[in-house]
Amino acid sequence: MTRVSLSQAWDLLCDAEAFGPGVESEHVPLEEAQGRIASRDLAAPWPVPVRPQAGMDGYAVAAGTCRRGEAYPVAGELVPGVVPEAPLSAGQAWRVMTGAFLPDGADAVVPVESVQETEDGRVLLRTDPVPGEHVIPRARFFREGQRLLCAGQRITPQDVGNLATFGFHRVAVWEPLEVAILTLGSELREVREGGPPGTCFNSNAYHLAAWIQTAGGKPRVLPVAPDAPDAVRTALESAMVSPLVITTGGTAKGRYDFVKRAVLALGGEIFWDGMRVSPGSTGALSHISGVPVVSLPGTAAAVAPLFHALVKPLFLRLAGANFFRPRPVPVRLGAPVRKAPGVTKLSAAVLVNREGTLVAEPSDNVQAVDGYLLLPEEAEALDAGTLVDCLLTAEMHLSRTGP
């Protein structure tokens, strides 16, 4: 079976009809909607504001009937939330607070700083009113029917505020996607069991579980499966109740690597077996009865880059998102790098903002990684300053600067 490139892997992960949504829709309270994926479109039921509002404290007037140096009677006062019962008459003013609805006929607001109240209760204008000045027009912020949510989008704090503006107190979202994580290896011990220095703990499972939670999923960590054909098959079969399965270890062609054999024994189909990607050359994608199985090598250093490059796109697709294909950002290398030709190298990097340009510094510190560089398959040596793609591990705010 031919090894696939990273681009070919993305095509299969994101475009294959075999992988549809793996979750059901549910309704949650608005205060629990942030970070969830919307399962249906939602539109504004009315415009905001529903009629013109005062943009400042002042006096609402009809600009064509008033001028500087003249005093006008004040018909009353309007505060936010109150719909005026009477229109504005010519040669009249209404005292308005910021956000108050304007009476019909008013097209300008003269700020309190530009008027003088007379002893007889009238208001003297110190400036000529200008039509539209200090007026928030109808539908300035939202049009009736304007889309508030699009099915498949991640709900942000701003979205929550917008929904609250219209009184939406429950939101339709996709349920969190459950992901089964199966680690293979007789040498591994569960974290909770403890052990002396040098013990091989099942760190990959917990590392993957944390990334899945960050993406909005619900990880299901299974017991470690020993390196035995029947044990691997039984463990993999037990994982199939989840809509997505990730395995780590057992992907090579050694005498103790049984995961791909187990997939075939369970009637599965292997989409690819091997990649022109490092780390990840022995990775595989398969499915068993429609459940996708992503098989990653057991190397701890491969977990994070392969999660972002392979697992996350498929996870988002199954979770109902409409933004699942990876979108790397261009960065410039801060130092020269070398790599083996013929593979795309996923290289850890720390990003710094240098005079408005994202610069990537290669990083060997597993505690400080902003993203993974996609060093091109055909390249062998790349000079400092070369523009390359980078998969970010999180949203960058460019707070880190460099010389």
C-alpha positions in Angstrom: 0.0 0.0 0.0 1.4 3.4 -1.0 2.3 5.8 1.7 0.2 9.0 1.6 1.4 12.6 1.7 0.0 15.0 4.3 -2.1 16.7 1.7 -3.6 13.3 0.6 -4.3 12.4 4.2 -6.2 15.7 4.7 -8.2 15.0 1.6 -9.3 11.6 3.0 -9.9 12.9 6.5 -12.0 15.9 5.4 -13.6 14.8 2.1 -14.3 11.1 2.4 -18.1 10.4 2.4 -17.4 7.6 4.9 -17.1 10.1 7.7 -20.3 11.9 8.6 -21.4 13.6 11.9 -20.9 11.3 14.8 -23.1 13.2 17.3 -26.7 14.2 17.9 -28.1 17.7 18.5 -29.1 18.9 22.0 -30.2 22.1 23.6 -28.2 23.7 26.3 -28.7 26.9 28.5 -27.1 30.0 27.0 -24.6 30.2 29.8 -23.3 26.7 28.8 -23.1 27.4 25.1 -19.6 29.1 24.9 -17.1 26.8 23.1 -19.8 24.4 21.8 -20.5 23.8 18.1 -23.8 25.1 16.9 -26.1 22.5 15.3 -28.5 24.8 13.5 -28.6 28.3 11.9 -30.0 31.1 14.0 -31.1 34.5 12.7 -32.0 37.8 14.3 -35.8 37.9 14.8 -35.9 41.7 14.7 -33.5 44.6 14.0 -31.4 46.2 16.7 -32.2 48.9 17.4 -35.9 48.5 16.4 -36.1 52.3 15.9 -33.6 55.2 16.0 -31.9 55.8 19.4 -30.1 58.7 21.0 -26.3 58.2 20.8 -25.8 60.8 23.6 -27.6 62.5 26.4 -29.1 65.6 25.0 -32.2 66.9 23.2 -33.9 65.3 20.2 -35.0 67.8 17.6 -36.0 68.0 13.9 -32.9 69.6 12.3 -34.8 71.4 9.6 -36.9 73.3 12.1 -34.3 74.4 14.7 -31.2 76.5 14.6 -28.5 77.9 16.8 -29.3 80.8 19.1 -33.0 79.9 19.4 -34.8 78.5 22.4 -37.4 75.7 22.2 -39.9 74.2 24.6 -39.1 70.8 26.0 -42.1 68.4 25.5 -40.8 65.8 27.9 -38.1 63.3 28.7 -37.4 59.9 27.2 -35.3 57.1 28.8 -34.0 53.8 27.4 -36.7 51.1 26.8 -39.7 53.5 26.6 -41.4 53.9 23.2 -42.5 57.5 22.6 -46.3 57.8 22.6 -46.4 61.1 20.7 -44.4 62.4 17.7 -42.1 65.5 17.8 -43.9 68.7 16.9 -42.1 71.4 14.8 -40.2 73.8 17.0 -40.1 71.4 19.9 -37.4 69.4 21.7 -37.4 66.2 23.8 -34.9 65.6 26.5 -33.3 62.1 25.8 -30.9 59.9 27.6 -28.3 57.8 25.8 -30.1 54.8 24.2 -33.6 56.3 24.4 -35.8 55.8 21.4 -36.4 59.0 19.4 -39.9 60.2 18.8 -41.2 60.2 15.3 -40.1 63.4 13.5 -36.8 63.7 15.3 -33.6 63.3 13.2 -30.9 64.8 15.4 -29.7 65.0 19.0 -28.0 68.1 20.3 -25.7 67.1 23.2 -26.3 68.6 26.7 -22.9 70.2 26.4 -24.2 72.3 23.4 -27.4 73.7 25.0 -28.4 76.0 27.8 -31.6 75.5 29.8 -33.5 78.7 30.3 -35.4 79.8 33.4 -38.7 79.3 31.7 -37.9 75.6 31.0 -36.9 76.0 27.4 -33.6 74.8 25.8 -31.3 77.3 24.0 -29.3 75.7 21.2 -25.6 76.7 21.0 -25.0 74.8 17.7 -27.0 74.1 14.6 -28.5 70.6 14.6 -27.2 68.3 11.8 -29.5 65.5 10.5 -28.4 62.1 11.8 -25.9 63.6 14.3 -25.7 61.6 17.5 -28.4 59.3 16.3 -28.1 55.5 16.2 -30.2 54.5 13.1 -32.6 51.6 13.1 -30.9 48.2 12.5 -27.5 49.8 13.1 -26.2 46.7 14.9 -28.4 43.9 13.5 -30.7 43.6 10.6 -33.9 41.5 10.9 -33.0 38.0 9.5 -29.2 38.6 9.9 -27.5 35.3 10.8 -26.4 35.1 14.4 -25.1 31.5 14.3 -24.2 29.2 11.4 -24.5 25.5 11.9 -21.1 24.0 12.5 -19.5 27.2 14.0 -17.8 27.3 17.4 -19.8 29.6 19.7 -17.7 32.4 21.0 -18.3 34.8 24.0 -19.3 37.4 21.4 -21.9 35.0 20.0 -23.3 34.4 23.5 -23.7 38.2 24.0 -25.5 38.5 20.7 -27.9 35.7 21.5 -28.7 37.3 24.8 -29.5 40.5 23.0 -32.5 38.7 21.5 -33.5 36.7 24.6 -32.3 33.3 23.3 -31.9 31.4 26.6 -31.3 28.0 25.0 -29.1 27.0 22.1 -29.0 24.0 19.8 -25.6 22.5 19.8 -23.9 19.2 18.9 -23.3 16.8 21.7 -19.6 16.5 22.7 -17.9 13.8 20.6 -16.8 10.8 22.5 -13.3 9.6 21.5 -12.0 6.2 22.6 -8.2 6.1 23.3 -6.5 2.8 23.2 -2.8 2.5 24.0 -0.9 -0.7 23.1 2.2 -2.0 24.8 3.0 -4.6 27.4 5.7 -2.4 28.9 3.2 0.4 29.8 1.7 0.9 33.3 -1.3 3.0 34.2 -0.5 6.4 35.7 -2.5 5.7 38.9 -0.5 2.5 39.6 2.7 4.3 40.3 6.2 2.9 39.9 9.9 3.5 40.3 12.0 5.9 38.3 12.2 4.7 34.7 8.7 3.3 34.7 6.9 3.5 31.3 3.6 5.1 32.1 0.7 5.4 29.8 1.4 9.1 29.1 0.2 9.1 25.5 -3.4 8.4 26.5 -3.6 11.3 28.9 -1.8 13.6 26.5 -4.4 12.8 23.8 -7.3 13.0 26.3 -6.2 16.6 27.2 -6.0 17.7 23.6 -9.5 16.2 22.9 -11.0 18.0 25.8 -9.4 21.2 24.6 -11.1 20.7 21.2 -14.4 20.2 23.0 -14.6 16.4 23.0 -15.2 13.7 25.6 -12.2 11.3 25.9 -12.7 7.7 27.0 -9.4 6.3 28.1 -9.3 2.5 27.8 -7.0 0.1 29.7 -3.7 -0.5 28.1 -3.7 -3.5 25.8 -0.7 -5.9 26.0 1.2 -6.9 22.9 -0.8 -10.0 22.0 -3.0 -10.5 18.9 -6.1 -11.6 20.8 -5.7 -8.9 23.4 -5.4 -6.2 20.9 -8.4 -7.4 18.9 -10.6 -7.6 22.0 -9.5 -4.2 23.2 -10.1 -2.6 19.8 -13.5 -4.3 19.6 -14.5 -2.8 22.9 -13.5 0.7 21.6 -16.0 0.5 18.7 -19.0 1.9 20.8 -17.4 5.3 20.4 -17.8 7.2 17.1 -14.0 7.8 16.9 -11.1 5.6 18.0 -7.5 6.6 18.4 -4.8 4.0 19.0 -1.2 4.6 19.9 1.6 2.0 19.4 1.7 -1.2 17.5 1.7 0.5 14.1 5.1 -0.6 12.8 5.8 -4.0 11.1 7.6 -5.6 14.1 6.8 -8.9 15.7 4.8 -7.2 18.4 2.8 -4.8 16.2 -0.8 -6.1 15.9 -3.1 -3.1 15.5 -3.6 -3.3 11.7 -4.0 -7.1 11.9 -6.7 -6.5 14.5 -8.5 -4.0 12.2 -8.7 -6.5 9.4 -9.7 -9.3 11.7 -12.7 -7.2 12.8 -13.8 -6.7 9.2 -12.3 -3.2 8.9 -10.9 -1.4 5.8 -7.6 0.4 5.9 -7.5 3.7 3.9 -3.8 4.2 4.3 -1.0 2.3 6.0 2.0 4.6 6.2 2.6 8.3 5.6 5.3 10.5 4.1 5.3 12.4 7.3 7.7 12.6 10.2 6.8 11.8 12.9 4.0 9.5 11.8 5.5 7.4 9.0 3.8 4.3 10.4 0.4 6.0 11.0 -2.7 4.5 9.5 -6.4 5.4 9.0 -9.0 2.7 8.8 -12.7 2.1 9.7 -14.6 -0.7 11.2 -18.3 -0.8 10.5 -18.2 2.9 9.8 -16.2 3.9 12.9 -13.0 5.6 11.9 -9.8 4.4 13.6 -6.7 6.7 13.6 -3.6 4.6 14.5 -0.6 6.6 15.7 2.9 5.5 16.5 3.7 5.0 20.2 6.4 7.6 20.3 5.5 10.2 22.9 6.9 13.0 20.8 4.5 12.2 18.0 1.3 12.6 20.0 0.9 16.4 19.8 2.0 17.1 16.2 -0.1 14.2 14.9 -3.1 15.2 16.9 -3.1 18.6 15.3 -2.2 17.3 11.8 -4.4 14.2 11.7 -6.7 13.7 14.6 -8.1 17.2 15.1 -9.4 17.6 11.5 -11.3 14.3 11.7 -12.5 15.0 15.2 -14.0 18.3 14.1 -15.7 16.8 11.1 -17.3 14.1 13.3 -18.2 16.7 15.9 -20.3 18.6 13.4 -17.9 21.5 12.8 -17.8 23.3 9.4 -14.2 24.4 9.9 -12.4 21.0 10.0 -9.7 21.3 7.2 -6.4 22.5 8.7 -5.6 26.1 8.0 -1.9 26.6 8.6 -0.5 30.1 8.9 2.6 31.4 7.1 5.6 32.1 9.3 9.3 32.8 8.7 12.0 30.6 10.0 14.1 32.2 12.6 17.0 29.8 12.1 18.2 27.5 9.3 16.9 23.9 9.5 17.7 20.6 7.8 15.5 17.6 7.3 15.4 14.3 5.4 14.0 14.7 1.9 10.9 12.8 0.8 8.8 13.5 4.0 6.9 16.4 5.4 8.6 17.2 8.7 6.3 18.3 11.6 8.7 20.4 13.6 7.9 22.0 17.0 8.3 25.8 17.1 7.9 28.8 19.4 6.5 31.9 17.6 7.6 35.4 18.2 6.3 38.7 16.8 9.2 40.6 15.2 8.1 44.0 13.9 4.7 42.6 12.8 6.1 39.3 11.3 5.6 35.9 12.8 9.0 34.3 13.2 9.3 30.6 14.2 12.1 29.4 16.4 12.6 25.6 16.4 11.9 24.3 19.9 13.1 21.2 21.7 11.3 22.3 24.9 8.1 20.2 25.1 6.7 22.7 27.6 6.9 25.6 25.2 5.4 24.9 21.8 3.1 27.4 19.9 2.8 25.3 16.7 4.2 22.7 14.3 6.1 23.7 11.2 5.1 21.9 8.0 8.6 21.6 6.5 8.0 20.7 2.8 8.4 17.1 1.6 10.8 18.1 -1.2 13.0 20.3 1.0 16.3 19.2 2.6 17.8 22.5 3.8 15.8 25.7 4.6 17.5 29.0 5.3 16.5 31.4 8.0 13.8 33.8 6.7 12.2 31.1 4.5 8.4 31.3 4.5 6.8 28.0 5.7 3.4 26.9 6.9 2.7 26.3 10.6 -0.2 24.5 12.4 -1.0 26.5 15.6 -1.7 24.6 18.8 -4.0 27.5 20.0 -5.1 30.9 19.1 -2.1 33.3 19.0 -2.4 36.8 20.5 1.1 37.7 19.5 1.9 38.8 23.0 5.4 37.3 22.8 7.9 39.6 21.1 11.5 39.1 20.1 14.4 41.3 19.2 
